[in-house]
Amino acid sequence: MSTGAAPPAQPARAPAPAVPPARHRTEADRPAPRPPQPGEETHEVLADRPGVLVVRHGDTVVKTHTAGTDREALTRRLRTAAHPALRGVLLPPLPFDDRGTLLLTGADGRATTRWPHGTPVDPHRPEAAPWQQAARLLAGLHTVPPQELPCTPPPFRGPRKVALAVRRMRTAVTAAAGAQAEETAGPAPAVPAQPAHPAAPGPPPGQAPVLPQAAAPVVERAAALLPSWATGAAPAPRADTLCHGDLHLGQLVHRPDGGGWLLIDVDDMGLGDPAWDLARPAAWFAAGLLAPETWAAFLTAYQAAGGTAVHTADDPWPQLDVPARALTVQTAALAVAKAATGRRVLDAVEQVVVDACARMATPPRPSAPRTGSVG
């Protein structure tokens, strides 16, 4: 496909790794669970991260949401996900009782929801990653008329999470620096990054390890160049479309009833700019983490299914540029925060996204517009 003029957010691409990440270092990376035996009731922790607990009980999944969750907004998101207009697109929540209650308050005061269990994407089979199916699901979500829904969805939370990620990075780096300063034996050597992610074998040969303290200012400079709406500090210029708000391969499950792939996790869903939902794969492609042919197939499938986020597949960057930059900043900030918390250097994938931030913050050299074919 022709890209038209080279977008400022699209850096020189590095070779794609063997395994495009579903989402770097998350529950999507854990091995596939052992299938239950006949008659066996399955109890399994699917996700246990700060503020969120997801537990499977047989064919049901119970999610405990973060403290301080806006219950009114979450209720509207749940009602939207349960509406027939989203059938075949979003995994619908399960009611807790015959009255159709979709949200309960736990003993600790946190919101709890209930969902059907589905099989997640296998991170160890990159050749089977359902990118085109994800694109079609997004197109289906983006073409649902909001006026047909049972309530007005709240604003999507995508831009707000960019600012939260940058704040988390600052806190983690400051805490790590303070802990190091308190060590009586002097500065401790950084712990090498562990190659837990199949796409992160460690720093490339000849490349010096990068400390989180050195990477954080790079991410800060890229974040400072984002428009205010991309960090949630101002209303988005477009807010007329139902968006997922946090699309990655870990947000898809396959139901055993033959219903195909479905989107999950409505915590960030709401009205916003649909380009945001395409921004993470766009950012990965620009950074070299997603193969050109995979990106081309994703974008083609999205437009063929009627998606409205981009005007043309020949040059989608006028719509994707700012969201892709924002998602690059968010990904890099979270990567630096995790490295700082773990008192280690950045691994190879983390370095790639920080390098992308460095290119974003570097003024481009004057050059003639470039046209060509990608993928």
Secondary structure, DSSP 8 states (H G I E B T S, - for coil): -B--S--TT--------SS--SSTTSGGGS-------TT---EEEEEEETTEEEEEETTEEEEE--TT--HHHHHHHHHHHHSGGGTTTB-----SSTT----EE-TTS-EEEEEE--EE--TT-GGG--HHHHHHHHHHHHTS-GGGSSS---B--HHHHHHHHHHHHHHHHHHHHHHHHT-TT-----B-----STT--SS-TT-----HHHHHHHHHHHHHTS-GGGGTSS--S---EEE-SS-SGGGEEE-TTS--EEE---TT-EEE-THHHHHHHHHHHHHTSS-HHHHHHHHHHHHHTT--S-S-SS--HHHHHHHHHHHHHHHHHHHHHHHHHTTB---HHHHHHHHHHHHHTS----------B--
